[in-house]
């Protein structure tokens, strides 16, 4: 899955093999930047071989363009989507030519899968192509794991989905909704537990990251590009929007809902049924809809 940028601009000769976020760019990937966050272009100054769709009117010095290809557009997000859609279609065709095998244990295994010793996988589970899972894993019946790199002592309970496509859209010139391809992965640390029926979406451009010792109860949705830090705990029914950040030891109560792009500080407590629309500072308890800081009565 790659594309030579020379087909767009003959001054360049490098390939693009995926996508990344301009806030955390990687070499040989595509990304986009608008005027609102034009300052993030500084992140590619010391990186080579990036394809950047930039909004018209952004001033970029020549030194920055020597190592990276910038394509200017009135709608850089749409230009980016149309480009990465080509990569996504190419990847999809490659995936369709790969084969699954039905193992003696009754679960399905894709190509180039690496699973550590002492793993137990129940019947009807499916492990997708190129997935990496560490030692001592337990994968429950009906679980699906794709597009993931997972550490040791992983617990994935029945019917959970790890690596589903993210749900993020843009509009074309006529206002039609276009899905932005999910080009990232799910990266999971050690001693992580995924509950029955949970859904973990891959990153849209970067990765969805779940660090060590995170515990997820049942029927939880984790959106694309979320980062959950160590020892966070989310209880049943929690909904976490795309690009959310959840700090160490944070706790989300039953049916809490976090809008996209909010940050939850370390050691914070999100009350049962809370609807979080703004950032929450470290060590703070919030409750209600919309969620507000809890002030105990004196």
C-alpha positions as CSV (number, residue, x, y, z in Angstrom):
1,X,0.0,0.0,0.0
2,X,2.0,2.9,-1.3
3,X,1.9,5.9,-3.7
4,X,4.8,7.8,-5.3
5,X,4.3,11.5,-4.7
6,X,6.1,12.2,-8.0
7,X,2.8,11.6,-9.6
8,X,1.5,14.7,-7.9
9,X,4.6,16.9,-8.1
10,X,7.6,15.7,-10.2
11,X,10.1,17.6,-8.0
12,X,9.7,14.8,-5.4
13,X,10.5,11.1,-5.4
14,X,9.3,9.4,-2.3
15,X,6.4,7.1,-1.4
16,X,3.5,7.6,0.9
17,X,2.4,4.5,2.8
18,X,-0.3,5.7,5.2
19,X,-1.6,8.8,7.0
20,X,-0.8,10.7,10.2
21,X,-1.9,13.7,12.1
22,X,-0.1,17.0,11.5
23,X,0.2,17.4,15.3
24,X,2.3,14.2,15.4
25,X,3.5,13.6,11.8
26,X,5.4,10.5,10.6
27,X,7.6,10.2,7.5
28,X,6.1,8.7,4.4
29,X,2.5,9.6,5.4
30,X,-0.2,12.0,4.2
31,X,-1.9,14.7,6.3
32,X,-3.7,18.0,6.1
33,X,-3.5,21.4,7.8
34,X,-5.9,24.3,7.8
35,X,-5.2,28.0,8.6
36,X,-6.6,27.5,12.1
37,X,-3.8,25.2,13.0
38,X,-1.1,26.4,10.5
39,X,1.4,26.6,13.4
40,X,1.5,22.8,13.5
41,X,3.4,22.8,10.2
42,X,6.5,23.3,12.4
43,X,6.2,19.7,13.3
44,X,7.4,18.6,9.9
45,X,10.4,20.8,9.8
46,X,12.7,18.0,10.9
47,X,10.9,15.3,9.1
48,X,11.2,14.2,5.5
49,X,8.9,12.6,3.0
50,X,5.5,13.9,4.1
51,X,2.7,14.8,1.8
52,X,0.8,17.7,3.3
53,X,-2.5,19.1,1.9
54,X,-2.5,22.7,3.1
55,X,-5.1,25.4,3.0
56,X,-4.6,28.2,0.4
57,X,-3.1,31.3,2.0
58,X,-0.8,29.6,4.5
59,X,2.7,31.0,4.2
60,X,5.4,28.3,4.1
61,X,9.1,28.9,3.8
62,X,11.1,27.1,1.1
63,X,13.2,25.2,3.6
64,X,10.2,23.4,4.9
65,X,9.1,22.5,1.4
66,X,12.5,21.1,0.3
67,X,12.0,17.8,2.3
68,X,8.2,17.5,2.1
69,X,5.6,18.0,-0.6
70,X,2.9,20.6,0.1
71,X,-0.2,20.7,-2.0
72,X,-2.4,23.8,-1.5
73,X,-6.2,23.6,-1.7
74,X,-9.2,25.6,-0.7
75,X,-10.5,22.5,1.1
76,X,-7.4,20.6,2.3
77,X,-9.5,18.1,4.3
78,X,-11.4,17.1,1.2
79,X,-8.2,16.9,-0.9
80,X,-6.7,14.7,1.8
81,X,-9.7,12.4,1.9
82,X,-9.7,11.9,-1.8
83,X,-6.0,11.0,-1.7
84,X,-6.1,8.6,1.2
85,X,-9.2,7.0,-0.2
86,X,-7.0,5.7,-3.0
87,X,-4.6,4.2,-0.4
88,X,-7.6,2.7,1.5
89,X,-9.0,1.1,-1.6
90,X,-5.5,-0.4,-2.4
91,X,-5.3,-1.8,1.1
92,X,-8.8,-3.2,0.8
93,X,-7.9,-5.0,-2.4
94,X,-4.7,-6.4,-0.8
95,X,-6.7,-7.6,2.2
96,X,-9.2,-9.4,0.0
97,X,-6.5,-11.5,-1.4
98,X,-5.3,-12.7,2.0
99,X,-6.7,-15.9,3.4
100,X,-8.2,-16.9,6.8
101,X,-7.8,-20.4,8.2
102,X,-10.2,-22.1,10.6
103,X,-8.0,-23.5,13.3
104,X,-8.5,-26.8,15.2
105,X,-9.6,-24.6,18.1
106,X,-12.5,-23.3,16.1
107,X,-11.4,-19.7,15.7
108,X,-10.3,-17.9,12.5
109,X,-6.7,-16.7,12.0
110,X,-5.5,-14.3,9.3
111,X,-2.1,-14.1,7.6
112,X,1.1,-12.9,9.3
113,X,-0.4,-13.0,12.8
114,X,1.9,-13.2,15.8
115,X,0.5,-14.4,19.1
116,X,2.7,-15.0,22.2
117,X,2.9,-18.2,24.2
118,X,0.1,-19.5,26.5
119,X,-2.7,-17.7,24.6
120,X,-6.2,-19.1,24.9
121,X,-8.6,-18.3,22.1
122,X,-12.2,-19.5,22.2
123,X,-14.2,-20.8,19.2
124,X,-15.7,-18.3,16.7
125,X,-13.2,-15.5,17.5
126,X,-11.5,-13.9,14.6
127,X,-7.9,-12.6,14.5
128,X,-7.2,-10.4,11.5
129,X,-4.2,-10.2,9.2
130,X,-0.9,-8.8,10.7
131,X,-2.3,-8.6,14.2
132,X,0.3,-8.9,17.0
133,X,-0.7,-10.1,20.5
134,X,1.6,-10.8,23.4
135,X,1.8,-13.8,25.8
136,X,-0.9,-15.0,28.2
137,X,-3.8,-13.6,26.1
138,X,-7.4,-14.6,26.6
139,X,-9.8,-14.0,23.6
140,X,-13.4,-14.8,24.2
141,X,-15.9,-16.4,21.8
142,X,-17.1,-14.1,19.0
143,X,-14.4,-11.5,19.6
144,X,-13.0,-9.7,16.5
145,X,-9.5,-8.2,16.6
146,X,-8.1,-6.4,13.5
147,X,-5.5,-3.7,12.9
148,X,-4.0,-4.0,16.3
149,X,-0.8,-4.4,18.2
150,X,-1.4,-5.7,21.7
151,X,0.9,-6.4,24.7
152,X,1.0,-9.2,27.3
153,X,-1.7,-10.5,29.6
154,X,-4.5,-9.2,27.4
155,X,-8.1,-10.1,28.2
156,X,-10.7,-9.6,25.4
157,X,-14.1,-10.8,26.5
158,X,-16.8,-12.3,24.3
159,X,-18.1,-10.4,21.3
160,X,-15.8,-7.4,21.7
161,X,-14.5,-5.7,18.6
162,X,-11.0,-4.3,18.6
163,X,-10.0,-2.4,15.4
164,X,-13.3,-1.3,13.9
165,X,-13.3,1.7,11.4
166,X,-13.6,5.1,13.0
167,X,-16.7,7.2,12.3
168,X,-15.6,10.5,10.9
169,X,-16.8,12.5,7.9
170,X,-16.2,15.4,5.6
171,X,-18.3,17.1,2.9
172,X,-17.7,17.4,-0.8
173,X,-18.5,20.5,-2.9
174,X,-22.2,19.6,-3.0
175,X,-22.5,19.0,0.7
176,X,-22.5,15.2,0.4
177,X,-21.1,13.2,3.3
178,X,-17.9,11.3,2.7
179,X,-16.4,8.9,5.1
180,X,-12.8,9.7,6.0
181,X,-10.8,6.4,5.7
182,X,-9.4,5.0,9.0
183,X,-5.7,4.5,8.3
184,X,-4.4,3.9,11.8
185,X,-4.2,1.1,14.3
186,X,-5.2,0.2,17.9
187,X,-2.1,0.0,20.1
188,X,-2.8,-1.7,23.5
189,X,-0.3,-2.1,26.4
190,X,0.1,-4.9,29.0
191,X,-2.6,-6.1,31.4
192,X,-5.4,-4.4,29.6
193,X,-9.0,-5.8,29.9
194,X,-11.7,-5.3,27.3
195,X,-15.3,-6.0,28.3
196,X,-18.1,-8.0,26.7
197,X,-19.5,-6.2,23.6
198,X,-17.0,-3.3,23.7
199,X,-16.0,-1.5,20.5
200,X,-12.5,0.0,20.0
201,X,-12.1,2.0,16.8
202,X,-8.8,2.4,15.0
203,X,-7.2,5.8,14.6
204,X,-8.3,7.9,11.7
205,X,-4.9,9.2,10.9
206,X,-2.8,8.3,14.0
207,X,-3.4,5.4,16.4
208,X,-5.9,4.7,19.1
209,X,-3.8,4.0,22.2
210,X,-4.8,2.2,25.4
211,X,-1.9,2.0,27.9
212,X,-1.0,-0.6,30.6
213,X,-3.6,-1.8,33.2
214,X,-6.6,0.0,31.6
215,X,-9.8,-1.7,32.5
216,X,-13.0,-1.4,30.4
217,X,-16.3,-2.8,31.6
218,X,-19.0,-4.1,29.2
219,X,-20.7,-2.3,26.3
220,X,-18.2,0.6,26.0
221,X,-17.4,2.5,22.8
222,X,-14.0,4.0,22.3
223,X,-13.8,6.4,19.3
224,X,-11.0,6.8,16.9
225,X,-7.6,8.4,17.9
226,X,-8.4,8.2,21.6
227,X,-5.6,7.9,24.1
228,X,-6.3,6.3,27.5
229,X,-3.4,6.4,29.9
230,X,-2.4,3.8,32.5
231,X,-4.8,2.5,35.1
232,X,-7.8,4.4,33.9
233,X,-11.1,2.6,34.5
234,X,-14.3,2.9,32.5
235,X,-17.5,1.3,33.7
236,X,-20.4,-0.1,31.7
237,X,-22.0,1.9,28.9
238,X,-19.3,4.6,28.7
239,X,-19.0,6.4,25.4
240,X,-15.7,8.1,24.5
241,X,-15.6,10.4,21.5
242,X,-12.9,10.7,18.9
243,X,-9.5,12.2,19.8
244,X,-10.3,12.2,23.5
245,X,-7.5,12.0,26.1
246,X,-8.1,10.2,29.4
247,X,-5.4,10.6,32.1
248,X,-3.9,8.1,34.4
249,X,-6.2,6.6,37.1
250,X,-9.2,8.5,35.7
251,X,-12.6,6.9,36.4
252,X,-15.7,7.1,34.2
253,X,-19.0,6.1,35.8
254,X,-21.9,4.1,34.3
255,X,-23.2,5.5,31.0
256,X,-20.9,8.5,31.1
257,X,-20.6,10.2,27.7
258,X,-17.5,12.2,26.6
259,X,-17.8,14.5,23.5
260,X,-15.0,14.3,21.0
261,X,-11.7,16.2,21.6
262,X,-12.0,16.6,25.3
263,X,-9.2,15.9,27.8
264,X,-9.8,14.2,31.1
265,X,-7.1,14.8,33.7
266,X,-5.3,12.3,35.8
267,X,-7.2,11.1,39.0
268,X,-10.4,12.7,37.8
269,X,-13.8,11.2,38.5
270,X,-16.6,11.3,35.9
271,X,-20.0,10.6,37.6
272,X,-22.6,8.2,36.5
273,X,-24.5,9.4,33.4
274,X,-22.4,12.6,33.2
275,X,-22.2,14.3,29.8
276,X,-18.8,15.8,29.4
277,X,-18.5,18.7,26.9
278,X,-15.4,20.4,28.2
279,X,-12.0,19.5,29.5
280,X,-11.8,18.2,33.0
281,X,-8.8,19.1,35.2
282,X,-6.8,16.5,37.1
283,X,-8.2,15.4,40.4
284,X,-11.6,16.9,39.8
285,X,-15.1,15.2,40.1
286,X,-17.7,16.2,37.6
287,X,-21.4,15.2,37.5
288,X,-24.6,16.0,35.6
289,X,-25.6,17.0,32.0
290,X,-23.7,19.0,31.0
291,X,-21.1,17.9,33.5
292,X,-20.0,20.4,36.1
293,X,-17.5,20.3,38.9
294,X,-19.1,18.6,42.0
295,X,-19.0,20.9,45.1
296,X,-19.9,18.9,48.2
297,X,-22.3,20.7,50.6
298,X,-20.7,22.0,53.7
